[in-house]
Amino acid sequence: MTAAGPRLLEKLDGQPWDIEAYIRTGGYEAWKKYLAGMSREDVVNELKKSGLRGRGGAGFPTGIKWDKIIHHRTPEHYFVCNAGEHEPGTFKDRYLLKHHPHQLLEGCLIAAHTAQAKASFIYINHDYNEERKHLEQAMAQAKAKGLMGKNILGTGVDLEIELFTGMGSYVAGEETAMLESMQGRPAMPRQKPPFYPTDFGLYGKPTLVNNVETLCNIPRILHMGASWFTQVGTEKCPGTMLFSLSGAVTKPGVYELPMGTPLRTLIEECGGGVPGGRKVKAVFPGGPSFSMVTDDQLDLPMEFDALKKAGTGLGSAGVIVVDDATCMVAQTLKFSNFFKTESCGQCPPCRMGTNNLATLMTKIENGEGTQKDLDSLLQLCGFVKGTGYCTLVTGAAVLVQSSLKLFRHEFDEHIARKRCPYNSQMAAVAAGH
């Protein structure tokens, strides 16, 4: 993990759940400062000045979301931290849960108090066993220090954070599906409108939902100030971001970099480039739900607006690198099968669309496709895109559209040769030749 200037994370000289190690880096100072006299409006204004944008996908300004909660006409509010990370190539929240549980907990305490939440939760994947253990130990230490629970630090504030075990599916990470599952119902996204949990959330009440990385930024911003946070990044996307880097790189991992850092820097300087002397063929800058970019676009700045302008997106920064020995039809089929499996089946366009996309992709990869199948693929993408209650089917359509647009020649070659032309090449690469 590397970054120039202000950083979200500080190295702890102790165990991840060790509260003393966290306190030595300035931990819980923001929470104490808040309890000592800051108002909810003070907190929200500081977040607005910082320009912090949500790190969970859409990049929505955090201060504006919090402002809507504190001024909502409905008095009963809730708070939920969404730690339901499940998208391919995204694992930064898991890193934070495992290595920085106190920083997340402090962010949750600040958020829950700002929302004046009736109840507060951290929604965590069912298979995050070690991460859950670290969170539980951190929570026990915070209670022992009087930083959470009854009459916090003698201020009369009572605040508990509960852990809620998630469903472990991709769609359960969509915030309305997550809230449905927390109420004992199937993890299926809600029909819109209403569009946002800030209006209709848990138990139908306004609910503040933030993801793990967003909340980990809160204590640092309040402790160090908005001007500290804006020293790096871009004007519209200040601060740093954690990038989950995987795929065809020498050193996959989680890297912290200023917003706007070129994609090339992440891949070559942090990830050590593509191994085996191979080259970058394509990159998913925001995971398979967003369009790919090719090797001539590696100087794109990694921030929400620039990537959107380029026709793709940052999402939760799950960067997947594909090398030139990879068959893009096979790669697209792999992710198409993921979307088919993870569809909750609630929306007919998603249930049937993801299945039909995967079926057509399988046919083409197996050398049984025709040019008519390519036309059918594009037509199907146009039909299902934007039709679901969540973005799953849209992501599945964008994946196929992007692959066909950039690598149409590989699809044509599969059809002309009636086989995958990459099979022997990929086998040779796997054998080290």
N, C-alpha and C positions, 0 to 999 in steps of 0.2 A: 504494500500500500504506500502510495507516494503522492505528495502534493506540495506545491510551493505556496507560502503564505499561510493564512488562517486555515485550520484543519477542523473537521468535524470530530475526529478521533485523536485521542492522545494515548500513547503507549502506557499501559499500566504495569507497574512493577509488583505484580502479585496475581493471585487467582482472579478469574473474571468476576466472581461473585464477591470478591473482597471489598467491602465498603471503604475500608481505610485507604486502599490503593486508589479508589475512585475519588475520595475526598482530597487526596494529595494533589490531584490534577484540577481541583476547583469544583469537584462534584458536590451537588446539592446546595451550592452557593446561590444559584438562581432561585431555587425553591425557597430557601430561607429569605432571600431578598423579597420575593413575592409575598410571603406570609408576613413580613415585617412592615408592609405598608403600601405595596403596589396595588393598584386597582386592576380590575379586569380590562378596563379600557386602556390602561397603561401597557399591559401585556400585548393586547391586540395592536395598538399603535406601533409598538416596537417591531412586531412581526411585519406589519405593513411597510415600515421604513426599511426593513431588511430585504424585502422583495423575495422572501423565501417562497418557492413554488413547490407544491406537493411532489414527492419523489416516488409516488406509486403508479404513475402512468400518464395522467392527463396534464400534469404540471399546473394545476389550478393554484392561484395565489392563496397561501395558507392564512394570511391575515384577514382576507376578505371572507373566507369560510368561517373563521372563528367569530368575526364581527356579526355575521348573520345569526349565529347561535345565541350570542349574548343579548341580541336585540330582538329575538323572536318573541312574538306575542304569546306563544304557548309557554307557560312557566315550567313545565316538567321536561327535563332534558336528560339525555344519556350520553355516555362516551364509550367508544370502542376503538381499540388499537387493532388494526387489521394485520395480523402476522400470518395470513393464509397464503403464503407464497407457494406457487405450484407451476409457474410457466417454465417451459424448457429454457435452459440457459440462464435462469435467474436464481441466485443464491446469496445475494448480499444481505437480505434481512436475516437469513439463518446465521450468517457470520456475526451480525450485530447482536442477535439474541444470545449467541454462544459466548461471545467475547466482551460485550459491553451491556450486560443486562441492567446495571445501575443507571446508565445514561438513558436507556429506554424508559426505565421506571420513573426517573425524574421527569422526563418529558411527559409521561402519562399523568403524573400527579399534577403538573402545571396545566395540562389540557383539561383534565377532569374538573379541577377547581375553577378554571376559567368558564367552563360550560355549566358550572353549578349542577353537575350531574347527580341524579338520584341514585344511579348505580354506574359502575365503570368496569370495563372488561378488557382483557387482552385475549384476542381470538388467535389461537396458535394451532398449527397443523398437528394432527394426531401422532405423526411419526417423528416429531421433533422432541425426542425423549431427553437427550442431553441438554438441549436448549431450555426445555421446560424445567429441568432440574436446576439449572443455573438461575433461571428467573425466580423459582421458589426460594432458593437460598438467598438471593438478593433481597427479595421481599421480606424474608424473615429478619435479615440484618437491618433493613430500613425501619421495620417496626421496633426492633430492639433499640434503635437510636432515637426513637420518637419522631421519625420523619414520615410515618404513615400509620394510619389507624385512628384511635380516639385521641382527641385533644392534642393535635400535632404541635409539638414544641411549646405547649402551654398557650396556644392561640385560640383554643376553643373550636378549631376546625377538625371535623371528623371526615376521614377519607380512606376508603378501602379500594383496592384494585383486585378484581377476581380474574383467574385464568379460566378460559373456556376452550375446551378441546374441539378443534375444527374437524370438518369432514374429510379433509385430505384430497379433495378433488379440485380441478382447475376452476370450474365454474363457481365453486363455493368461495373462491377468493373475490368474486365480484361482490361489491359491498352490499347490495340489496339481497343477494342470495345468502350471503353470510348472516345478515340480520334475520332472514327467514329461518335459517337453521338454528339460530340462537333461541328462537321462539318455539322450537320443537317441530318445525315443519320441514318438508324436503328443501334441500339447498337449491332453490330455483330462483332466478332473477325475477324481480317484480316488473309488471307491465308499467310503462310510463305514459303520461304523468301520474303522480308527482315524480319529478326527475331526481331529486336529491334527498338523502337521509337528513339533511339539515331541516327539511320540511316534514318529512314522513319517514321516520327511522325505526328504531327499536320500539316495539309496542305501539307503533303509530305516532310516536312523539319525536320532536326534533332531536337528532343524534349527531354528535361530532365524531366523524370517522377519519382517522389518519393512519397512514402506514408506518412501519417501523422506522425507516430512515428519516422521514419527515419529523417524527417526534424526537429522534435523537439530536436533531438540529436545535430544538427549542431551548434546552438548558444553556448551550453555548452562546446563542444569540442574546438571551436575557442576561447572562453573566458578563459577557464581553462587549455587548452592544451591537446595534445594527451596523454601525460604521465599520466595525471589525469584520463582520460577515461579508460586507460588500467590497472588501479589498481585492478579492479575486472573483473570477467569473466574468460574465458579460453584464451589460447594463440591464437587460431584461431578464437575465438568468444568473443572478449573483450566487456566490458561494461555490462549494465543491459538491461533487456527487460521487457515489460509490458505483463502480462499473463491475458487473459480473462478466468476466472475460473467459470464454470457453471455445471449444472447437479446435481448429488447426493452428494452435499456437504452442510455442515451446513452454511458456510458463502461464498456464491458466490460473485464475484466481480473482480475488476482489481487490480493486485498485481505486484509491481516492484521488481524484484529479479536479482541477478547477473546471467549472462549466465552460464550455466553448473550446476545450482542448481538442485538437485535431484527432480524428479517428486513427490516423497513422501513428501518432504518438502512443496511443493506447496499445495498438497491436505490436509495433516494432520495438519501442523503448521499454514498455512495461511487460508485454507478453513475450518479448524475445523473438518476434517474427514467426513465420511459418517454418516448421522443422523440415529436415530432409532436403533442403534446397528447393522446395516447391514454392509456388507463388499464391498470392491471394486471388481467389476467383470471385468470391462474393462475400458480403458481410450482412448479417441481420443486426442493425444497430440497436433495435429495441425488441429483439425476439422475433419469432416466426409470425407474429400477428401484424408485423409491419413490412413494407416492401424492402427488398434487398437493395444494397448498393454494390457497385462493382469496383475493381481495383483502381480505376481512374477517378474515383470519388473519395479516396482515403483522406483527403485534406479537408473534408467536411467538418465543421466544428460540432462537437457533441453537446448540443443544447436544443431545447424543445423547438424554438422557432426556426432555426436554420435547417433542421432536419425535416420539419413540416414543409418548409418552402421547397426542399429538395424532393418532396413526394414520398417521404417516409416518416418515421417518428422515433422518438427516444424511448417512450414507454417507461418501464422501470429499469432501463439500461442493462438488459440482458444481451450482451454483445456476443454473437456466435459467428466465428470465422470459418469459411469454407475454402478449401484449397483446390488447386487446379487438377487434382487427381480424382475429384469427387464428381459423381454423376448427379446433375441437378434434378433430373427426373426422380431418381431414387431419394434424394434429399427432400424434395417436395412431397413425395409419397410418404416418407417417414413422418413429417409433420402433419400431413393430411390425415393419416391414421390416428395421430394424437388428438386432433380436433374431433374426429368421428367418435373416438372412445370417450372423450371428456364432455361431449354434448349431453346436457341433462335431459334432452328430449322434449322439453316443454313446448318449444316453438316448432311447428311443422316445417317451416323453411330451413331451420337449423337441423332438425332431426333427419330430414330426408336429404337436405343439401349436402351436409358433411359426409353422409354415407355415399351419396352419388359421386361426389368429388373424389373420394378415396377409391371408389370402384373404378372410375375412369382412369385415375392415375395408376392403379394396379395393372389395368389392362395395357396401358402404354408401356410401363416399365417392363412388363413380361413379353413385349414384342408382338402383342396382339392388337394394337391400336391402329386407327385409321385417321386420315385427315379430318373426317367428319367428327371424330371424337374430340379433336382439338377445338373445332367449332362449338361442339356441345359443352366443352369445359368453359369456354369464354361466355357462352350464353347462360349457363348455369350460374356462373359467378355474378353476372349482371342481375339475375333474378333474385338471388339470396342476399346479396350485399346490403347491409343496413336494415334487414327485416327482423332481426331477432330482438328479444328483450334485453340481451346483453350484446357484447361485441364479438362473441366467439365465432359465429358464422361469418361475420364480416372479416375477421382475421383469417379464416380458412379460405375465403374468396380472394382476399388480397394476396395471400401466399401464392396461390395458383396463378393469378393474373401477373404478379411480379416475375415469377419464374418463366412464364410463357413470353412475356415481353422481353426479358433480358437473355433468355437461353432457348429461344424458339428452335434454333438449329439442332439442339440436342433432342428435342421432342421429335422433330422431323427425321432425325437419324434413327431413332428408335423404331419409327414407323417404317422407314425405307429398308432397314436391315432386318427387321422383325426380331430384334433382340436388343439388349442393352450393350452398346459398344464399349462401355466402361468396365464391364465385369472382369475381363482379363487384366486390364490395367490396374484396377483396384485390388485385385488379388495379388498382383506383383508388388504393389506398394505395401500391402499388409505383410507380405513375406520379406520385405526389406530389400527388394531388388530395385 
